[in-house]
Amino acid sequence: GEFLGQVDLQLQLNSVKIKAVSLLPTQSLPCDAAFESEMQPFNDQVRELWQKPVGQVEDHPDLNTQVIVTDFARRELTLANFVTDALVERMQSRGFAVDFAMIDASALKCGLPYHNHLTYGDCFEVMPYADTLRVYTLTGRQVLGLLVDNARRVDKPGYPDLERGFLQFSQQVRYTLDPNKGSVRDF
């Protein structure tokens, strides 16, 4: 929500031409006072929900933002394990026969702040994206192919941190990557 895209088009009988494309910082846009007034009760409700405690966070080094940002494509993350395990539990409790869950590590924007109460707002900060939950049926060969492909995506020591779509899995799927092996075939 930091920018609003603007495209100026020139419409003619049989064609459309793009005249200009720009990003407008939303901070510089004029405020619509009537809309703001109408939205205030909703904003108050959201602010109240945002601050509602939903649990507690223990002081754990794997939960801080620095670890999430630097290690998201190098290894399993405690926070990603929690998210994927929760997905499995929720899906199974709703009658879906799922064997495991996975998320792209980049789905985690930050870690959890260490304090006594975890709030709904803290949870939203960790995963603020409108991601889609998909259920697939895979063969054993397809799962193996997925794991081999994921191994190729891991950030290697000494290389820059890049988002390559590294997947994090729930507790039902565990494997070890050995950076000393010569190739993924040795996996």
SVG drawing of the C-alpha trace seen along z (x, -y; Angstrom):
<svg xmlns="http://www.w3.org/2000/svg" viewBox="-19 -16 51 59">
<polyline fill="none" stroke="black" stroke-width="0.4" points="0.0,0.0 2.9,-2.4 2.3,-3.2 -0.6,-3.5 0.0,-2.6 -1.2,-5.0 -1.4,-4.3 -2.5,-6.9 -4.0,-5.4 -4.9,-7.0 -8.0,-5.2 -8.6,-5.4 -11.0,-3.6 -9.0,-0.4 -6.1,-0.8 -5.0,-1.6 -1.6,-3.4 0.1,-3.6 1.1,-7.3 2.6,-7.2 3.1,-4.8 4.0,-5.9 3.9,-5.0 2.4,-7.5 3.4,-7.4 0.2,-7.0 1.5,-9.3 1.4,-12.2 -2.2,-11.6 -4.9,-13.9 -7.0,-12.5 -10.7,-11.8 -12.2,-13.1 -15.7,-11.6 -14.2,-8.2 -11.9,-8.4 -14.9,-9.3 -16.9,-6.4 -14.0,-4.0 -13.1,-5.1 -15.4,-2.5 -13.9,0.3 -10.4,-1.0 -11.2,-1.0 -12.4,2.6 -9.3,3.7 -7.0,1.8 -8.7,3.6 -8.3,7.0 -4.7,6.2 -3.7,5.8 -5.6,8.9 -3.3,11.4 -3.4,14.9 -0.5,16.6 3.0,16.2 6.4,16.0 9.4,17.6 12.9,16.1 14.3,18.3 17.1,17.2 15.5,18.9 12.4,16.6 14.1,13.3 13.8,11.4 17.6,11.5 17.5,15.3 14.3,15.3 15.9,12.8 19.3,14.5 18.6,18.2 15.2,18.5 16.8,20.4 19.6,22.1 17.9,24.4 14.8,25.4 13.4,22.5 11.6,23.0 9.0,20.5 8.3,22.1 8.0,25.5 5.4,24.0 3.4,22.5 3.5,25.7 2.7,27.9 -0.3,25.6 -1.4,25.9 -1.5,29.7 -3.3,29.6 -6.0,27.2 -6.5,29.0 -6.8,32.4 -9.2,30.9 -11.4,29.7 -11.5,33.2 -8.8,32.8 -6.6,35.9 -3.3,34.1 0.1,35.8 2.3,32.7 2.4,29.0 5.0,26.7 5.5,23.0 7.9,20.9 10.3,19.6 9.8,16.0 6.2,16.2 7.7,15.2 8.4,11.4 9.9,11.2 10.4,13.0 8.3,12.8 9.1,10.1 10.0,11.5 7.5,10.4 4.9,11.9 2.0,11.7 1.8,12.6 -0.9,10.5 -2.9,11.0 -1.0,8.0 2.3,9.7 1.1,12.8 0.0,10.6 3.4,8.9 5.1,12.3 2.8,13.4 1.1,10.3 0.6,11.7 -2.7,12.9 -1.2,16.3 -3.4,19.0 -3.7,22.4 -3.6,25.2 -4.1,29.0 -2.3,31.3 -2.2,35.1 1.4,36.2 3.0,39.5 6.1,40.6 8.2,39.9 6.7,36.4 7.5,35.8 11.1,37.0 11.4,34.7 10.1,31.8 12.7,32.5 15.6,32.8 14.4,29.5 14.3,27.9 17.8,29.0 19.0,27.2 17.4,24.0 19.2,23.9 21.5,20.9 25.1,22.2 27.7,20.9 29.6,18.0 27.0,17.1 24.7,14.1 21.2,14.7 18.8,15.0 15.1,15.9 15.0,19.1 11.7,20.4 13.2,22.6 10.4,24.6 9.9,25.3 8.1,28.4 5.9,29.6 7.3,32.3 6.1,35.1 8.9,34.4 12.5,34.2 15.7,34.6 19.3,33.5 21.2,31.5 25.0,32.1 26.8,29.1 29.9,31.2 28.3,33.5 29.3,32.9 25.8,32.7 22.1,33.2 22.4,36.7 24.4,37.7 21.4,36.5"/>
</svg>
